[in-house]
Amino acid sequence: MEEQPKKLFYTIGEVAALFNVNTSLIRFWEREFEVIHPQRNRKGNRLFTQRDLDYFHQIYHLVKEQGHTLQGAKEKLKRQPVESQEARLAVAENLRKIKSLLLELKELC
């Protein structure tokens, strides 16, 4: 997942690119997870907010990184407050960055 400056709205293509997944997966997760509520422009295109992105981060982490089923991810989202999940995601992201830096250092030695 790439870091990108925060915007008011993100297109489905931008969201898919952030997570390196197909737009079809974003549409699927939108249907499966009731916490995601994109707005639509006049053409009917989805426009996702930062809040939607935060949920996508959580869903991605639960499903793709931790290996939860969709049902398991849904239950976990319902049980944990969003702030708690966001804190866990931040820790996980920091650990990934540290791992990447350590691997780079290892290659230099």
N, C-alpha and C positions, 0 to 999 in steps of 0.2 A: 504494500500500500504506500503510495507516494504522498508526501506532504504537499499541500496546495493552499494558497491564500484563501481565507474565508470569504465567501460571497453570500448574498442574500438567497439566491436560488441556483440550483445545479440541474443540468439536463440529465436525462437517463444515460446518455453517452458519457458524460463527465463522471457520473457516479460509477458506472461500469469500469471506466479507466482507472479510477482511484483504487478499486479493489482488484483490478486485473481479471475481471470476469465478463461474461457476455451480458448484453442488455436483457436477454431472455431470463437470466437468473435474477436480475434486479426486479423485473416484472413479476416473476414467480414469488420472490420473497415479499414483494408488496402485497400480493394476494394472500399469502400465507400468514403474515404477521400484521395483526390489526393495529399495531402502534405506528405504522408507517402511513402517512396521509399526504401524498403529494398534491400540490395544487395543479391546475391545468391552465394553460394559456388559451387564447382564442382558437388556435388550431387544434387544441386537445392534447398537446404535448405535456408530459409530466414535468413538473418543476418541484424539485426536492429542496427542503430547507436544511439548515445546519442540524436541527433536531432529528430530522429523518436520517441524515448522515451518521449522527451519533448512534442511532438504533442500528443502522447498517453495520457500523463498526462492531457493535455488540453481537449482532447476528453472525457476522463473518467470523468473529473470534470464537463463538460458541460452536458453530457448525464446521467451519473449515480448519480451525486451529486446534480445538479441543475435541472434535469428533462427535459432538452431540447430534442426535437425530433432530429433525425439525420439531417434533413433539417435545423432546427434552429441552430444546432451546426455548420454545414457547413457555414451558413451565418455569424454566429458570428466569426468564424475563419477568414473569408475573410475580415470582417470589422475592426477587432482589430489587431493592430500590435502584433507580437509574443512577443515582450518584455513586452508589457502591460499585456498580458495574463499570462506570466510567473510570473510577479510581483503579480498578483491577486492570482495565484496558491500558491505562496510562503506565502502570507498572510493567505490564507485558511489553508494551512498545519500547519502554526504556531498556528493558532487558535485551530485546532484539537489537537495539542500537549498540549496546555494550558488547554483545556477542559479535556483531559485525566489526566493531573496532578491534576487538581482541584477535579476530581472525586475520584482519589486515596487519596487525602488529606481528603476528606469528609468521606471516608470509615474508615480512621484511627481515626477520632474524635468520 
